[in-house]
Amino acid sequence: MPRVEIALNGIADLIDKLLPIIVEKIPPIITNILPKILEAATNIITTLVNGIATAFPKVIETLSSLLPNIITALVEVIPQITGALLNSLPLLIETVMKIVNDLLSSFGELIPTIIEQIVAIIPLII
């Protein structure tokens, strides 16, 4: 008998002998460990909630102290953005018109092919 086969048979026998012992030990392990895991999970959640609750007033305070600066920055930036959009508007309109024109032109060129395909499909549907 080859050595690999002997080794695999030995492993199978070992598993057969150890399986009942392992199965017997699983319930006590679960009984002893599960409460500890649940307690740890509860502690983690409690700590996270407490940390968020503790930090929340500071976050609100920071946001409220930064709000005037944010508003000032927006007031300064909005005219620049508006100006840039208005300056770009003619180019934007021209580009959109070109895209629409190209799409319509391409569609117009494809109409004979589309009609041909529809005619070919109709008998298959009926």
C-alpha positions in Angstrom: 0.0 0.0 0.0 1.5 3.4 -0.9 2.6 5.6 1.9 0.1 8.4 0.9 -2.8 6.0 1.1 -1.6 4.7 4.5 -1.3 8.3 5.8 -4.8 9.2 4.5 -6.3 6.1 6.1 -4.6 7.1 9.3 -6.0 10.6 9.1 -9.5 9.2 8.4 -9.2 6.9 11.5 -8.0 9.8 13.6 -11.0 11.9 12.5 -13.4 9.1 13.3 -12.0 8.7 16.8 -11.7 12.5 17.6 -15.0 13.6 16.1 -17.2 12.3 19.0 -14.8 13.9 21.5 -14.9 17.2 19.6 -18.7 17.2 19.2 -18.9 16.5 23.0 -16.7 19.5 23.8 -18.5 22.0 21.5 -21.6 22.8 23.7 -19.5 23.6 26.8 -17.2 25.8 24.8 -20.2 27.7 23.3 -21.8 27.9 26.8 -18.6 29.4 28.3 -17.4 31.6 25.4 -20.7 32.9 24.0 -21.6 35.0 27.0 -18.2 36.6 27.0 -18.5 37.4 23.3 -21.9 38.9 23.8 -20.7 40.9 26.8 -17.7 42.2 24.8 -20.0 43.2 21.9 -22.3 45.0 24.3 -19.3 46.9 25.7 -18.1 47.8 22.3 -21.5 49.2 21.3 -21.9 51.1 24.6 -18.4 52.6 24.3 -19.1 53.7 20.7 -22.4 55.3 21.6 -20.9 57.1 24.6 -18.0 58.3 22.5 -20.3 59.7 19.8 -22.5 61.3 22.4 -19.5 62.8 24.1 -18.0 64.1 20.8 -21.4 65.4 19.3 -21.5 68.7 21.3 -17.9 69.4 20.2 -18.8 68.7 16.6 -21.8 71.0 16.8 -19.7 73.7 18.5 -17.0 73.4 15.8 -19.5 73.6 13.0 -21.2 76.6 14.5 -17.9 78.4 15.0 -16.9 77.6 11.3 -20.3 78.6 9.9 -19.5 82.3 9.5 -16.2 81.4 7.6 -18.1 79.0 5.4 -20.8 81.5 4.6 -18.1 84.2 3.8 -16.3 81.8 1.5 -19.5 80.9 -0.3 -20.4 84.6 -0.7 -16.9 85.2 -2.3 -16.9 82.1 -4.5 -20.5 82.2 -5.8 -19.9 85.3 -8.0 -16.7 83.7 -9.4 -18.5 80.5 -10.3 -21.4 82.4 -11.8 -19.1 84.6 -13.8 -17.2 81.5 -15.1 -20.5 79.8 -16.1 -21.7 82.9 -17.9 -18.4 83.3 -19.7 -18.5 79.7 -20.8 -22.2 79.7 -21.7 -21.7 80.5 -25.4 -19.2 77.7 -25.8 -21.4 75.4 -23.8 -24.4 76.2 -26.0 -22.4 75.8 -29.2 -21.0 72.4 -28.0 -24.5 71.1 -27.0 -25.9 72.2 -30.4 -23.0 70.4 -32.2 -23.7 67.2 -30.2 -27.4 67.3 -30.9 -26.7 68.0 -34.6 -24.2 65.1 -34.8 -26.7 62.7 -33.1 -29.5 63.7 -35.4 -27.3 63.4 -38.4 -26.0 59.9 -37.4 -29.6 58.8 -36.6 -30.7 60.0 -40.0 -27.9 58.0 -41.7 -29.0 54.9 -39.7 -32.7 55.1 -40.5 -32.4 52.8 -43.5 -30.5 50.2 -41.5 -33.0 50.4 -38.6 -36.0 50.0 -41.0 -34.3 47.0 -42.6 -33.7 45.4 -39.2 -37.3 46.0 -38.1 -38.6 44.4 -41.3 -36.3 41.4 -40.7 -37.5 41.0 -37.1 -41.2 41.3 -37.8 -41.5 37.8 -39.3 -39.6 36.3 -36.4 -42.1 37.9 -33.9 -45.2 36.8 -35.8 
